Amino acid sequence: MNMKTNAFARARAMASAISAMMAAGLSGFELKQGIFGLGPYVSRGKGGKVARRPTGIAAARRAALKKRNRAKHRAACKGGRSC
């Protein structure tokens, strides 16, 4: 099957089912029950990016903060003070 002709086939089928229910003139409760009967649309997750551990500026900030804290601690411990 060609991927372009079959793109979003499940979503289109659900949309057409909902529009058919709306065209039938169902009441609010009946319409809600019909839509509930279709079930949720669940994406198959095709083509998404792989979740990775965040890197970049946040990691650099944490490393700089840790370096400053270590330097402050060393400075506080000099001169015979207890740490």
C-alpha beads as a LAMMPS data file, in Angstrom:
LAMMPS data file: protein, C-alpha beads

83 atoms
82 bonds

1 atom types
1 bond types

-500.0 500.0 xlo xhi
-500.0 500.0 ylo yhi
-500.0 500.0 zlo zhi

Masses

1 110.0

Atoms # bond

1 1 1 0.000 0.000 0.000
2 1 1 1.143 3.475 -0.760
3 1 1 1.898 5.357 2.444
4 1 1 0.557 8.664 1.101
5 1 1 -2.857 7.250 0.259
6 1 1 -3.098 5.483 3.614
7 1 1 -1.843 8.352 5.774
8 1 1 -4.102 8.971 8.759
9 1 1 -6.598 6.319 7.649
10 1 1 -7.729 5.607 11.209
11 1 1 -8.143 9.290 11.991
12 1 1 -10.157 9.826 8.813
13 1 1 -12.366 6.836 9.638
14 1 1 -13.066 8.181 13.120
15 1 1 -13.807 11.664 11.759
16 1 1 -16.231 10.293 9.190
17 1 1 -17.982 8.216 11.876
18 1 1 -18.359 11.283 14.083
19 1 1 -19.653 13.412 11.221
20 1 1 -22.172 10.686 10.332
21 1 1 -23.415 10.703 13.937
22 1 1 -23.746 14.469 13.875
23 1 1 -25.599 14.385 10.541
24 1 1 -28.052 11.825 11.970
25 1 1 -29.261 14.507 14.380
26 1 1 -28.544 12.648 17.594
27 1 1 -29.155 14.397 20.900
28 1 1 -26.213 15.517 22.997
29 1 1 -26.238 12.433 25.218
30 1 1 -26.666 10.005 22.307
31 1 1 -23.894 11.741 20.390
32 1 1 -21.619 11.545 23.412
33 1 1 -22.358 7.840 23.840
34 1 1 -21.663 7.213 20.139
35 1 1 -18.349 9.016 20.266
36 1 1 -17.461 7.202 23.483
37 1 1 -18.220 3.909 21.713
38 1 1 -15.608 4.681 19.066
39 1 1 -12.888 4.588 21.678
40 1 1 -9.887 6.873 21.974
41 1 1 -7.604 7.683 19.088
42 1 1 -4.189 6.359 20.016
43 1 1 -1.240 7.356 17.911
44 1 1 1.095 4.568 16.935
45 1 1 4.033 6.893 17.423
46 1 1 5.463 6.605 13.937
47 1 1 8.150 9.046 12.947
48 1 1 8.712 10.584 16.355
49 1 1 12.065 11.543 17.742
50 1 1 13.776 9.362 20.303
51 1 1 13.523 10.806 23.793
52 1 1 16.984 11.565 25.039
53 1 1 18.439 12.937 28.206
54 1 1 18.457 16.728 28.083
55 1 1 21.870 18.227 27.533
56 1 1 23.225 21.628 26.749
57 1 1 22.852 24.792 28.717
58 1 1 21.160 23.218 31.760
59 1 1 23.970 20.694 32.212
60 1 1 26.580 23.444 31.826
61 1 1 24.809 25.563 34.456
62 1 1 24.708 22.672 36.904
63 1 1 28.404 21.956 36.361
64 1 1 29.316 25.635 36.881
65 1 1 27.219 25.823 40.052
66 1 1 28.863 22.686 41.407
67 1 1 32.314 24.104 40.649
68 1 1 31.481 27.369 42.456
69 1 1 30.083 25.507 45.465
70 1 1 33.198 23.360 45.728
71 1 1 35.437 26.445 45.582
72 1 1 33.364 28.197 48.249
73 1 1 33.526 25.153 50.489
74 1 1 37.305 24.854 50.104
75 1 1 37.687 28.544 50.879
76 1 1 35.481 28.206 53.959
77 1 1 37.539 25.257 55.245
78 1 1 40.882 27.096 54.991
79 1 1 42.296 28.758 58.051
80 1 1 41.655 25.952 60.503
81 1 1 37.862 26.165 60.530
82 1 1 35.999 22.912 60.945
83 1 1 33.904 21.757 58.010

Bonds

1 1 1 2
2 1 2 3
3 1 3 4
4 1 4 5
5 1 5 6
6 1 6 7
7 1 7 8
8 1 8 9
9 1 9 10
10 1 10 11
11 1 11 12
12 1 12 13
13 1 13 14
14 1 14 15
15 1 15 16
16 1 16 17
17 1 17 18
18 1 18 19
19 1 19 20
20 1 20 21
21 1 21 22
22 1 22 23
23 1 23 24
24 1 24 25
25 1 25 26
26 1 26 27
27 1 27 28
28 1 28 29
29 1 29 30
30 1 30 31
31 1 31 32
32 1 32 33
33 1 33 34
34 1 34 35
35 1 35 36
36 1 36 37
37 1 37 38
38 1 38 39
39 1 39 40
40 1 40 41
41 1 41 42
42 1 42 43
43 1 43 44
44 1 44 45
45 1 45 46
46 1 46 47
47 1 47 48
48 1 48 49
49 1 49 50
50 1 50 51
51 1 51 52
52 1 52 53
53 1 53 54
54 1 54 55
55 1 55 56
56 1 56 57
57 1 57 58
58 1 58 59
59 1 59 60
60 1 60 61
61 1 61 62
62 1 62 63
63 1 63 64
64 1 64 65
65 1 65 66
66 1 66 67
67 1 67 68
68 1 68 69
69 1 69 70
70 1 70 71
71 1 71 72
72 1 72 73
73 1 73 74
74 1 74 75
75 1 75 76
76 1 76 77
77 1 77 78
78 1 78 79
79 1 79 80
80 1 80 81
81 1 81 82
82 1 82 83
